[in-house]
Amino acid sequence: MDAECTPASGARTPRRYDDDRVTRHDDIDWGAPEVAAHYDELPLWSAPFGLMLLDRVPLRRGQVVVDVGAGTGFVTVELAQRCGPESRVTAVDPWAAAMDRLAAKVAFLGLTNVDLVVAPAEHLPLADASVDLVVSNLGINNLDDPPAVLRECALLLRPGGRLVTTTNLVGHMEQVYAAYRTALSELGLDEHRPALDAQEQHRATVASVTDQLTGAGLEVVDVATDAFRMRFADGRALLGHWFVRLGFVPGWRSVVPAPDADRVLALVAARLDAVAAEQGALELTVPMACVTAVRR
Ligand SMILES: C[S@@+](CC[C@H](N)C(=O)[O-])C[C@H]1O[C@@H](n2cnc3c(N)ncnc32)[C@H](O)[C@@H]1O
């Protein structure tokens, strides 16, 4: 209960969101610069997971929803609209810059049913047993202390309330880890294999997510798994890609201490280039899960 919960309002609210105006289809101007600025608003990496989640969450008017690890908040924004203006969605994330971006989107869209909590989700300014739905798209697997956050979520949920979370799974981008193992062997750096294995295995499994949710006192009632492909021209294109550099390269680099890390990553890229040359492109598989749990 130590974080401040503030309505996400802003000066540039063009129109208040009100879904009673169902006959008004002409109130958004395709030519306005801010429309273009908000058109491309979703992290591509997050999209397949978010679609999986949005496909499975209960959608009801008047729901009280919490989005844990909301980031720039596309799931928040979707749920605030898909559940109607009588719903209330609280986005929680300590990443202040992302929450500023979410606040701008909320203001632009005229949403009046979104609150922002710029803080870790371990303690939330919401009453116990007051929440119908907790969602977390790629959130729980990125927390420092998942058990503490899940315990808080379980307390906030009403009996019958649901927690729906998505995660990537062990096995994601396995082609990269295979090339990394080859590179370590070729450079005589096999002593780093355990660190690489740990880097690969620290991703979630369905069993580990189920254990975490059960450990927080929730009952897992549905598990859906799927996978998508990410395609690149070759290994250099993969390792140079902005989001891969943001989200993955630091972990891969941490396996081998400097200065060898650069040599290893260069060889990983070369080995992946060879795979791409053989197969026409580098096609990486990303397995994912969407797990739903209920508070009884
Ligand atoms: C991979 S991002 C996912 C963001 C967003 N849900 C999406 O799908 O694009 C993980 C998010 O978890 C947030 N996070 C990390 N620790 C957190 C904590 N203790 N409480 C809440 N959010 C946290 C990060 O700041 C980040 O925005």
The ligand as an SDF file (V2000), in Angstrom:
LIG
                    3D

 27 29  0  0  0  0  0  0  0  0999 V2000
    8.9950   -7.3840  -21.0370 C   0  0  0  0  0  0  0  0  0  0  0  0
    8.2980   -5.9730  -20.3100 S   0  0  0  0  0  0  0  0  0  0  0  0
    6.6010   -6.2050  -20.7470 C   0  0  0  0  0  0  0  0  0  0  0  0
    5.8780   -4.8930  -20.8790 C   0  0  0  0  0  0  0  0  0  0  0  0
    4.4400   -4.9910  -21.4010 C   0  0  0  0  0  0  0  0  0  0  0  0
    3.5850   -5.7840  -20.5380 N   0  0  0  0  0  0  0  0  0  0  0  0
    4.4170   -5.5260  -22.8130 C   0  0  0  0  0  0  0  0  0  0  0  0
    3.8040   -6.5760  -23.0290 O   0  0  0  0  0  0  0  0  0  0  0  0
    4.9750   -4.8870  -23.6980 O   0  0  0  0  0  0  0  0  0  0  0  0
    8.3370   -6.3170  -18.5760 C   0  0  0  0  0  0  0  0  0  0  0  0
    7.8930   -5.1520  -17.7060 C   0  0  0  0  0  0  0  0  0  0  0  0
    7.9210   -5.5390  -16.3240 O   0  0  0  0  0  0  0  0  0  0  0  0
    8.2550   -4.3580  -15.5820 C   0  0  0  0  0  0  0  0  0  0  0  0
    8.6650   -4.6920  -14.2070 N   0  0  0  0  0  0  0  0  0  0  0  0
    9.8840   -5.0990  -13.7650 C   0  0  0  0  0  0  0  0  0  0  0  0
    9.8630   -5.2600  -12.4270 N   0  0  0  0  0  0  0  0  0  0  0  0
    8.5960   -4.9630  -12.0260 C   0  0  0  0  0  0  0  0  0  0  0  0
    7.9360   -4.9530  -10.7410 C   0  0  0  0  0  0  0  0  0  0  0  0
    8.5780   -5.2910   -9.6230 N   0  0  0  0  0  0  0  0  0  0  0  0
    6.6350   -4.6020  -10.7060 N   0  0  0  0  0  0  0  0  0  0  0  0
    5.9680   -4.2880  -11.8390 C   0  0  0  0  0  0  0  0  0  0  0  0
    6.5360   -4.2760  -13.0660 N   0  0  0  0  0  0  0  0  0  0  0  0
    7.8370   -4.6130  -13.1590 C   0  0  0  0  0  0  0  0  0  0  0  0
    9.3470   -3.7320  -16.4450 C   0  0  0  0  0  0  0  0  0  0  0  0
    9.5770   -2.3800  -16.1020 O   0  0  0  0  0  0  0  0  0  0  0  0
    8.7780   -3.9240  -17.8480 C   0  0  0  0  0  0  0  0  0  0  0  0
    7.9990   -2.8470  -18.2560 O   0  0  0  0  0  0  0  0  0  0  0  0
  1  2  1  0
  2  3  1  0
  2 10  1  0
  3  4  1  0
  4  5  1  0
  5  6  1  0
  5  7  1  0
  7  8  2  0
  7  9  1  0
 10 11  1  0
 11 12  1  0
 11 26  1  0
 12 13  1  0
 13 14  1  0
 13 24  1  0
 14 15  1  0
 14 23  1  0
 15 16  2  0
 16 17  1  0
 17 18  1  0
 17 23  2  0
 18 19  1  0
 18 20  2  0
 20 21  1  0
 21 22  2  0
 22 23  1  0
 24 25  1  0
 24 26  1  0
 26 27  1  0
M  CHG  2   2   1   9  -1
M  END
$$$$
